[in-house]
């Protein structure tokens, strides 16, 4: 199928569900709210490494917890690193603390590196929760 791409000879394939696209590389697809009443499919990348899953998230509209849960269930390994947007900017302080604690204690996430759409309060609470296993990657 040709989409008017700058790569007309490229082979593009629609991905509609969580899929391993190459050995150890999984696209995690989950629906999440974006805007007022629009649900969109969001893609995260879960990479199977010897240390566990490196999870690269976009904006985490489906919720970071659902993305972590799906990646863990797909690869059957713990999460070594979550890198990307956490969508915690609109969250209240208590909710941010609950999510940070769940990621650390329930999901056993080793490292976290939040970026855009996290917000200053969430950056601070994630740093407090993860300590020296927190990497400030924030942009935007």
C-alpha positions as CSV (number, residue, x, y, z in Angstrom):
1,X,0.0,0.0,0.0
2,X,1.4,3.4,-1.0
3,X,0.7,6.4,1.3
4,X,2.5,9.1,-0.7
5,X,5.6,8.3,1.3
6,X,9.0,9.6,0.6
7,X,10.0,5.9,0.6
8,X,7.8,4.5,-2.2
9,X,9.8,1.3,-2.3
10,X,9.4,0.8,1.5
11,X,7.3,-1.9,3.0
12,X,4.9,-0.4,5.5
13,X,2.6,-2.6,7.6
14,X,-0.3,-1.4,9.8
15,X,0.2,-2.7,13.4
16,X,-3.1,-3.1,15.2
17,X,-2.1,-5.1,18.3
18,X,0.9,-5.7,20.5
19,X,3.5,-7.3,18.2
20,X,7.1,-8.5,18.1
21,X,8.5,-6.7,15.2
22,X,12.1,-8.1,15.4
23,X,13.6,-10.5,17.9
24,X,13.4,-8.8,21.3
25,X,11.6,-5.7,20.0
26,X,7.9,-5.4,20.8
27,X,5.5,-2.7,19.9
28,X,3.0,-2.3,22.8
29,X,-0.3,-0.9,21.5
30,X,-2.9,0.4,23.9
31,X,-5.9,2.7,23.6
32,X,-5.8,5.9,25.7
33,X,-7.7,9.1,26.0
34,X,-6.3,12.1,24.1
35,X,-8.2,15.4,24.2
36,X,-11.7,15.7,25.4
37,X,-13.3,12.5,24.0
38,X,-10.9,11.0,21.5
39,X,-9.4,7.6,22.2
40,X,-6.2,6.9,20.2
41,X,-3.9,4.0,19.9
42,X,-0.6,4.7,21.4
43,X,2.6,2.8,20.6
44,X,5.3,2.1,23.1
45,X,8.5,0.1,22.4
46,X,9.5,-2.7,24.7
47,X,13.1,-3.9,24.2
48,X,14.1,-7.2,25.8
49,X,17.6,-6.8,27.3
50,X,19.7,-9.0,29.6
51,X,18.9,-6.5,32.4
52,X,15.1,-6.6,31.8
53,X,12.8,-4.6,29.6
54,X,13.7,-1.1,28.4
55,X,10.4,0.5,27.8
56,X,10.3,3.6,25.6
57,X,6.9,5.4,26.0
58,X,5.5,8.3,24.1
59,X,3.1,10.3,26.3
60,X,1.5,7.4,28.2
61,X,-2.1,8.3,27.5
62,X,-3.2,4.7,28.2
63,X,-1.5,5.2,31.7
64,X,2.0,4.3,32.6
65,X,0.8,1.4,34.7
66,X,-1.1,-0.2,31.9
67,X,1.8,0.1,29.6
68,X,4.2,-1.4,32.2
69,X,1.7,-4.2,32.9
70,X,1.3,-5.0,29.2
71,X,5.1,-5.0,28.5
72,X,5.8,-7.2,31.5
73,X,3.0,-9.7,30.5
74,X,4.3,-9.7,26.9
75,X,8.0,-10.3,27.6
76,X,7.7,-12.0,31.0
77,X,10.5,-10.0,32.5
78,X,10.8,-7.1,34.9
79,X,11.1,-3.5,33.7
80,X,14.7,-2.3,33.9
81,X,14.0,1.3,32.6
82,X,11.0,3.4,31.7
83,X,12.0,6.3,29.4
84,X,9.6,8.8,28.0
85,X,6.6,10.9,28.7
86,X,4.6,9.9,31.8
87,X,1.4,12.0,31.2
88,X,1.5,13.0,34.8
89,X,1.2,16.8,34.1
90,X,-2.5,16.9,34.8
91,X,-2.4,14.5,37.8
92,X,-2.8,15.6,41.4
93,X,0.0,15.1,43.9
94,X,-1.6,12.1,45.7
95,X,-2.1,10.3,42.3
96,X,1.5,11.0,41.3
97,X,2.8,9.6,44.6
98,X,0.6,6.5,44.2
99,X,1.8,5.9,40.7
100,X,5.5,6.5,41.6
101,X,5.2,4.0,44.5
102,X,3.4,1.4,42.4
103,X,6.1,1.6,39.7
104,X,8.8,1.2,42.2
105,X,7.2,-1.3,44.7
106,X,4.5,-3.2,42.8
107,X,6.0,-3.3,39.3
108,X,9.7,-3.3,40.5
109,X,10.8,-0.8,37.8
110,X,14.6,-0.4,38.3
111,X,15.1,3.0,36.7
112,X,12.9,5.9,35.4
113,X,13.8,8.6,33.0
114,X,10.8,10.9,32.5
115,X,10.6,13.5,29.8
116,X,7.8,15.7,28.3
117,X,4.3,15.8,29.7
118,X,5.5,14.8,33.2
119,X,5.4,18.2,34.9
120,X,7.7,19.6,37.6
121,X,5.7,18.2,40.5
122,X,5.9,14.7,39.0
123,X,9.6,15.1,38.2
124,X,10.2,15.9,41.9
125,X,8.1,13.1,43.2
126,X,9.6,10.5,40.9
127,X,13.1,11.6,41.9
128,X,12.1,11.3,45.5
129,X,10.6,7.9,45.0
130,X,13.4,6.4,42.8
131,X,16.4,8.3,44.3
132,X,19.6,7.4,42.5
133,X,17.7,5.3,40.0
134,X,16.1,8.5,38.6
135,X,17.5,10.0,35.4
136,X,16.2,13.5,34.5
137,X,15.7,13.3,30.8
138,X,13.0,16.1,30.7
139,X,12.4,18.1,27.6
140,X,9.3,20.1,26.9
